[in-house]
Amino acid sequence: MTHPAPEGLAAELDAAERSPLLRRMHALRERLHRRRSTRLVYRALVTTVGGAIVATGIVLLVLPGPGWLLIFLGLGVLGTEFPAIRRVTDRFKAWVLRLWHRWRARRSR
């Protein structure tokens, strides 16, 4: 039994078909994920980079700088490898978009 692709995945696949850069990135990722060792190294690298960005964002919450921006950027990086984080960021993005549309509708009245 096959399951239909989620809307987000279908949109990503459509975008990948349109953009040569995204096609190359997906091809590179497929090559990296073929071997277990490269998959683990790639995942460790993404985890390290994403975690470092989030940690820097947390530090910048109390220091001058774009703390929240870095936290969301780091979660976006982590979301490329961890489905649970991706779901959280997708829900947050939908919530922000709802607020934005509500604000724009209210402002246009």
Summary of the structure (lengths in Angstrom):
residues: 109
radius of gyration: 17.4
end to end distance: 49.0
largest distance: 57.1
contacts: 256
relative contact order: 0.07
helix: 85%
strand: 0%
